[in-house]
Amino acid sequence: MSKKTNVFLFTIVATILNVVVTALLFIALMWLYSVTLAPRLPQNAIVWAAMVGFVASIVVTVFIYRKVLDWARKKYNLDEQLGLNKKQKQ
């Protein structure tokens, strides 16, 4: 496959995995809220909990993505396979 095809496939797969991880984290955070804080807080607190849970799931997903990408770049030599230029030292 060409490098453009590899980059395209990598981008599609990474995007799908990011969405799945974000959704799973959001569900886990909402479950944690429902078990711990929901019985003690008023019902309208769910709006704030959902907003905080959504933002937190995105932030955690970014950190997970960066760690997995760094690991994959080293293990599978993605820079070369995707045609990325290595940063030159100055």
Phi and psi in radians as a Rosetta constraint file:
Dihedral C 1 N 2 CA 2 C 2 CIRCULARHARMONIC -1.359 0.35
Dihedral N 2 CA 2 C 2 N 3 CIRCULARHARMONIC 2.881 0.35
Dihedral C 2 N 3 CA 3 C 3 CIRCULARHARMONIC -1.154 0.35
Dihedral N 3 CA 3 C 3 N 4 CIRCULARHARMONIC -0.586 0.35
Dihedral C 3 N 4 CA 4 C 4 CIRCULARHARMONIC -1.143 0.35
Dihedral N 4 CA 4 C 4 N 5 CIRCULARHARMONIC -0.682 0.35
Dihedral C 4 N 5 CA 5 C 5 CIRCULARHARMONIC -1.152 0.35
Dihedral N 5 CA 5 C 5 N 6 CIRCULARHARMONIC -0.739 0.35
Dihedral C 5 N 6 CA 6 C 6 CIRCULARHARMONIC -1.058 0.35
Dihedral N 6 CA 6 C 6 N 7 CIRCULARHARMONIC -0.768 0.35
Dihedral C 6 N 7 CA 7 C 7 CIRCULARHARMONIC -1.119 0.35
Dihedral N 7 CA 7 C 7 N 8 CIRCULARHARMONIC -0.744 0.35
Dihedral C 7 N 8 CA 8 C 8 CIRCULARHARMONIC -1.070 0.35
Dihedral N 8 CA 8 C 8 N 9 CIRCULARHARMONIC -0.848 0.35
Dihedral C 8 N 9 CA 9 C 9 CIRCULARHARMONIC -1.116 0.35
Dihedral N 9 CA 9 C 9 N 10 CIRCULARHARMONIC -0.722 0.35
Dihedral C 9 N 10 CA 10 C 10 CIRCULARHARMONIC -1.066 0.35
Dihedral N 10 CA 10 C 10 N 11 CIRCULARHARMONIC -0.760 0.35
Dihedral C 10 N 11 CA 11 C 11 CIRCULARHARMONIC -1.125 0.35
Dihedral N 11 CA 11 C 11 N 12 CIRCULARHARMONIC -0.750 0.35
Dihedral C 11 N 12 CA 12 C 12 CIRCULARHARMONIC -1.116 0.35
Dihedral N 12 CA 12 C 12 N 13 CIRCULARHARMONIC -0.845 0.35
Dihedral C 12 N 13 CA 13 C 13 CIRCULARHARMONIC -1.127 0.35
Dihedral N 13 CA 13 C 13 N 14 CIRCULARHARMONIC -0.749 0.35
Dihedral C 13 N 14 CA 14 C 14 CIRCULARHARMONIC -1.109 0.35
Dihedral N 14 CA 14 C 14 N 15 CIRCULARHARMONIC -0.679 0.35
Dihedral C 14 N 15 CA 15 C 15 CIRCULARHARMONIC -1.151 0.35
Dihedral N 15 CA 15 C 15 N 16 CIRCULARHARMONIC -0.785 0.35
Dihedral C 15 N 16 CA 16 C 16 CIRCULARHARMONIC -1.079 0.35
Dihedral N 16 CA 16 C 16 N 17 CIRCULARHARMONIC -0.789 0.35
Dihedral C 16 N 17 CA 17 C 17 CIRCULARHARMONIC -1.128 0.35
Dihedral N 17 CA 17 C 17 N 18 CIRCULARHARMONIC -0.649 0.35
Dihedral C 17 N 18 CA 18 C 18 CIRCULARHARMONIC -1.085 0.35
Dihedral N 18 CA 18 C 18 N 19 CIRCULARHARMONIC -0.760 0.35
Dihedral C 18 N 19 CA 19 C 19 CIRCULARHARMONIC -1.130 0.35
Dihedral N 19 CA 19 C 19 N 20 CIRCULARHARMONIC -0.743 0.35
Dihedral C 19 N 20 CA 20 C 20 CIRCULARHARMONIC -1.129 0.35
Dihedral N 20 CA 20 C 20 N 21 CIRCULARHARMONIC -0.802 0.35
Dihedral C 20 N 21 CA 21 C 21 CIRCULARHARMONIC -1.114 0.35
Dihedral N 21 CA 21 C 21 N 22 CIRCULARHARMONIC -0.725 0.35
Dihedral C 21 N 22 CA 22 C 22 CIRCULARHARMONIC -1.072 0.35
Dihedral N 22 CA 22 C 22 N 23 CIRCULARHARMONIC -0.784 0.35
Dihedral C 22 N 23 CA 23 C 23 CIRCULARHARMONIC -1.109 0.35
Dihedral N 23 CA 23 C 23 N 24 CIRCULARHARMONIC -0.752 0.35
Dihedral C 23 N 24 CA 24 C 24 CIRCULARHARMONIC -1.125 0.35
Dihedral N 24 CA 24 C 24 N 25 CIRCULARHARMONIC -0.715 0.35
Dihedral C 24 N 25 CA 25 C 25 CIRCULARHARMONIC -1.146 0.35
Dihedral N 25 CA 25 C 25 N 26 CIRCULARHARMONIC -0.711 0.35
Dihedral C 25 N 26 CA 26 C 26 CIRCULARHARMONIC -1.089 0.35
Dihedral N 26 CA 26 C 26 N 27 CIRCULARHARMONIC -0.764 0.35
Dihedral C 26 N 27 CA 27 C 27 CIRCULARHARMONIC -1.096 0.35
Dihedral N 27 CA 27 C 27 N 28 CIRCULARHARMONIC -0.748 0.35
Dihedral C 27 N 28 CA 28 C 28 CIRCULARHARMONIC -1.115 0.35
Dihedral N 28 CA 28 C 28 N 29 CIRCULARHARMONIC -0.719 0.35
Dihedral C 28 N 29 CA 29 C 29 CIRCULARHARMONIC -1.186 0.35
Dihedral N 29 CA 29 C 29 N 30 CIRCULARHARMONIC -0.667 0.35
Dihedral C 29 N 30 CA 30 C 30 CIRCULARHARMONIC -1.179 0.35
Dihedral N 30 CA 30 C 30 N 31 CIRCULARHARMONIC -0.644 0.35
Dihedral C 30 N 31 CA 31 C 31 CIRCULARHARMONIC -1.117 0.35
Dihedral N 31 CA 31 C 31 N 32 CIRCULARHARMONIC -0.779 0.35
Dihedral C 31 N 32 CA 32 C 32 CIRCULARHARMONIC -1.059 0.35
Dihedral N 32 CA 32 C 32 N 33 CIRCULARHARMONIC -0.716 0.35
Dihedral C 32 N 33 CA 33 C 33 CIRCULARHARMONIC -1.102 0.35
Dihedral N 33 CA 33 C 33 N 34 CIRCULARHARMONIC -0.778 0.35
Dihedral C 33 N 34 CA 34 C 34 CIRCULARHARMONIC -1.152 0.35
Dihedral N 34 CA 34 C 34 N 35 CIRCULARHARMONIC -0.525 0.35
Dihedral C 34 N 35 CA 35 C 35 CIRCULARHARMONIC -1.418 0.35
Dihedral N 35 CA 35 C 35 N 36 CIRCULARHARMONIC -0.636 0.35
Dihedral C 35 N 36 CA 36 C 36 CIRCULARHARMONIC -1.741 0.35
Dihedral N 36 CA 36 C 36 N 37 CIRCULARHARMONIC -0.987 0.35
Dihedral C 36 N 37 CA 37 C 37 CIRCULARHARMONIC -1.719 0.35
Dihedral N 37 CA 37 C 37 N 38 CIRCULARHARMONIC -0.482 0.35
Dihedral C 37 N 38 CA 38 C 38 CIRCULARHARMONIC -0.997 0.35
Dihedral N 38 CA 38 C 38 N 39 CIRCULARHARMONIC -0.711 0.35
Dihedral C 38 N 39 CA 39 C 39 CIRCULARHARMONIC -1.156 0.35
Dihedral N 39 CA 39 C 39 N 40 CIRCULARHARMONIC -0.399 0.35
Dihedral C 39 N 40 CA 40 C 40 CIRCULARHARMONIC -1.681 0.35
Dihedral N 40 CA 40 C 40 N 41 CIRCULARHARMONIC -0.315 0.35
Dihedral C 40 N 41 CA 41 C 41 CIRCULARHARMONIC -1.853 0.35
Dihedral N 41 CA 41 C 41 N 42 CIRCULARHARMONIC 2.781 0.35
Dihedral C 41 N 42 CA 42 C 42 CIRCULARHARMONIC -1.162 0.35
Dihedral N 42 CA 42 C 42 N 43 CIRCULARHARMONIC 2.827 0.35
Dihedral C 42 N 43 CA 43 C 43 CIRCULARHARMONIC -1.112 0.35
Dihedral N 43 CA 43 C 43 N 44 CIRCULARHARMONIC -0.555 0.35
Dihedral C 43 N 44 CA 44 C 44 CIRCULARHARMONIC -1.287 0.35
Dihedral N 44 CA 44 C 44 N 45 CIRCULARHARMONIC -0.084 0.35
Dihedral C 44 N 45 CA 45 C 45 CIRCULARHARMONIC -1.252 0.35
Dihedral N 45 CA 45 C 45 N 46 CIRCULARHARMONIC -0.272 0.35
Dihedral C 45 N 46 CA 46 C 46 CIRCULARHARMONIC -1.097 0.35
Dihedral N 46 CA 46 C 46 N 47 CIRCULARHARMONIC -0.533 0.35
Dihedral C 46 N 47 CA 47 C 47 CIRCULARHARMONIC -1.100 0.35
Dihedral N 47 CA 47 C 47 N 48 CIRCULARHARMONIC -0.819 0.35
Dihedral C 47 N 48 CA 48 C 48 CIRCULARHARMONIC -1.189 0.35
Dihedral N 48 CA 48 C 48 N 49 CIRCULARHARMONIC -0.671 0.35
Dihedral C 48 N 49 CA 49 C 49 CIRCULARHARMONIC -1.112 0.35
Dihedral N 49 CA 49 C 49 N 50 CIRCULARHARMONIC -0.687 0.35
Dihedral C 49 N 50 CA 50 C 50 CIRCULARHARMONIC -1.156 0.35
Dihedral N 50 CA 50 C 50 N 51 CIRCULARHARMONIC -0.722 0.35
Dihedral C 50 N 51 CA 51 C 51 CIRCULARHARMONIC -1.139 0.35
Dihedral N 51 CA 51 C 51 N 52 CIRCULARHARMONIC -0.806 0.35
Dihedral C 51 N 52 CA 52 C 52 CIRCULARHARMONIC -1.121 0.35
Dihedral N 52 CA 52 C 52 N 53 CIRCULARHARMONIC -0.724 0.35
Dihedral C 52 N 53 CA 53 C 53 CIRCULARHARMONIC -1.106 0.35
Dihedral N 53 CA 53 C 53 N 54 CIRCULARHARMONIC -0.687 0.35
Dihedral C 53 N 54 CA 54 C 54 CIRCULARHARMONIC -1.164 0.35
Dihedral N 54 CA 54 C 54 N 55 CIRCULARHARMONIC -0.820 0.35
Dihedral C 54 N 55 CA 55 C 55 CIRCULARHARMONIC -1.127 0.35
Dihedral N 55 CA 55 C 55 N 56 CIRCULARHARMONIC -0.738 0.35
Dihedral C 55 N 56 CA 56 C 56 CIRCULARHARMONIC -1.106 0.35
Dihedral N 56 CA 56 C 56 N 57 CIRCULARHARMONIC -0.679 0.35
Dihedral C 56 N 57 CA 57 C 57 CIRCULARHARMONIC -1.169 0.35
Dihedral N 57 CA 57 C 57 N 58 CIRCULARHARMONIC -0.621 0.35
Dihedral C 57 N 58 CA 58 C 58 CIRCULARHARMONIC -1.172 0.35
Dihedral N 58 CA 58 C 58 N 59 CIRCULARHARMONIC -0.777 0.35
Dihedral C 58 N 59 CA 59 C 59 CIRCULARHARMONIC -1.100 0.35
Dihedral N 59 CA 59 C 59 N 60 CIRCULARHARMONIC -0.800 0.35
Dihedral C 59 N 60 CA 60 C 60 CIRCULARHARMONIC -1.132 0.35
Dihedral N 60 CA 60 C 60 N 61 CIRCULARHARMONIC -0.665 0.35
Dihedral C 60 N 61 CA 61 C 61 CIRCULARHARMONIC -1.103 0.35
Dihedral N 61 CA 61 C 61 N 62 CIRCULARHARMONIC -0.665 0.35
Dihedral C 61 N 62 CA 62 C 62 CIRCULARHARMONIC -1.079 0.35
Dihedral N 62 CA 62 C 62 N 63 CIRCULARHARMONIC -0.780 0.35
Dihedral C 62 N 63 CA 63 C 63 CIRCULARHARMONIC -1.129 0.35
Dihedral N 63 CA 63 C 63 N 64 CIRCULARHARMONIC -0.727 0.35
Dihedral C 63 N 64 CA 64 C 64 CIRCULARHARMONIC -1.098 0.35
Dihedral N 64 CA 64 C 64 N 65 CIRCULARHARMONIC -0.774 0.35
Dihedral C 64 N 65 CA 65 C 65 CIRCULARHARMONIC -1.041 0.35
Dihedral N 65 CA 65 C 65 N 66 CIRCULARHARMONIC -0.773 0.35
Dihedral C 65 N 66 CA 66 C 66 CIRCULARHARMONIC -1.100 0.35
Dihedral N 66 CA 66 C 66 N 67 CIRCULARHARMONIC -0.740 0.35
Dihedral C 66 N 67 CA 67 C 67 CIRCULARHARMONIC -1.157 0.35
Dihedral N 67 CA 67 C 67 N 68 CIRCULARHARMONIC -0.777 0.35
Dihedral C 67 N 68 CA 68 C 68 CIRCULARHARMONIC -1.141 0.35
Dihedral N 68 CA 68 C 68 N 69 CIRCULARHARMONIC -0.705 0.35
Dihedral C 68 N 69 CA 69 C 69 CIRCULARHARMONIC -1.135 0.35
Dihedral N 69 CA 69 C 69 N 70 CIRCULARHARMONIC -0.750 0.35
Dihedral C 69 N 70 CA 70 C 70 CIRCULARHARMONIC -1.060 0.35
Dihedral N 70 CA 70 C 70 N 71 CIRCULARHARMONIC -0.750 0.35
Dihedral C 70 N 71 CA 71 C 71 CIRCULARHARMONIC -1.112 0.35
Dihedral N 71 CA 71 C 71 N 72 CIRCULARHARMONIC -0.784 0.35
Dihedral C 71 N 72 CA 72 C 72 CIRCULARHARMONIC -1.180 0.35
Dihedral N 72 CA 72 C 72 N 73 CIRCULARHARMONIC -0.631 0.35
Dihedral C 72 N 73 CA 73 C 73 CIRCULARHARMONIC -1.093 0.35
Dihedral N 73 CA 73 C 73 N 74 CIRCULARHARMONIC -0.692 0.35
Dihedral C 73 N 74 CA 74 C 74 CIRCULARHARMONIC -1.298 0.35
Dihedral N 74 CA 74 C 74 N 75 CIRCULARHARMONIC -0.797 0.35
Dihedral C 74 N 75 CA 75 C 75 CIRCULARHARMONIC -1.246 0.35
Dihedral N 75 CA 75 C 75 N 76 CIRCULARHARMONIC -0.755 0.35
Dihedral C 75 N 76 CA 76 C 76 CIRCULARHARMONIC -1.845 0.35
Dihedral N 76 CA 76 C 76 N 77 CIRCULARHARMONIC 0.111 0.35
Dihedral C 76 N 77 CA 77 C 77 CIRCULARHARMONIC 0.926 0.35
Dihedral N 77 CA 77 C 77 N 78 CIRCULARHARMONIC 0.925 0.35
Dihedral C 77 N 78 CA 78 C 78 CIRCULARHARMONIC -1.137 0.35
Dihedral N 78 CA 78 C 78 N 79 CIRCULARHARMONIC -0.531 0.35
Dihedral C 78 N 79 CA 79 C 79 CIRCULARHARMONIC -0.987 0.35
Dihedral N 79 CA 79 C 79 N 80 CIRCULARHARMONIC -0.780 0.35
Dihedral C 79 N 80 CA 80 C 80 CIRCULARHARMONIC -1.280 0.35
Dihedral N 80 CA 80 C 80 N 81 CIRCULARHARMONIC -0.742 0.35
Dihedral C 80 N 81 CA 81 C 81 CIRCULARHARMONIC -1.223 0.35
Dihedral N 81 CA 81 C 81 N 82 CIRCULARHARMONIC -0.541 0.35
Dihedral C 81 N 82 CA 82 C 82 CIRCULARHARMONIC -1.641 0.35
Dihedral N 82 CA 82 C 82 N 83 CIRCULARHARMONIC -0.053 0.35
Dihedral C 82 N 83 CA 83 C 83 CIRCULARHARMONIC 1.315 0.35
Dihedral N 83 CA 83 C 83 N 84 CIRCULARHARMONIC 0.514 0.35
Dihedral C 83 N 84 CA 84 C 84 CIRCULARHARMONIC -1.519 0.35
Dihedral N 84 CA 84 C 84 N 85 CIRCULARHARMONIC 2.504 0.35
Dihedral C 84 N 85 CA 85 C 85 CIRCULARHARMONIC -1.450 0.35
Dihedral N 85 CA 85 C 85 N 86 CIRCULARHARMONIC 2.392 0.35
Dihedral C 85 N 86 CA 86 C 86 CIRCULARHARMONIC -1.351 0.35
Dihedral N 86 CA 86 C 86 N 87 CIRCULARHARMONIC 2.562 0.35
Dihedral C 86 N 87 CA 87 C 87 CIRCULARHARMONIC -1.166 0.35
Dihedral N 87 CA 87 C 87 N 88 CIRCULARHARMONIC 2.312 0.35
Dihedral C 87 N 88 CA 88 C 88 CIRCULARHARMONIC -1.569 0.35
Dihedral N 88 CA 88 C 88 N 89 CIRCULARHARMONIC 2.402 0.35
Dihedral C 88 N 89 CA 89 C 89 CIRCULARHARMONIC -1.363 0.35
Dihedral N 89 CA 89 C 89 N 90 CIRCULARHARMONIC 2.431 0.35
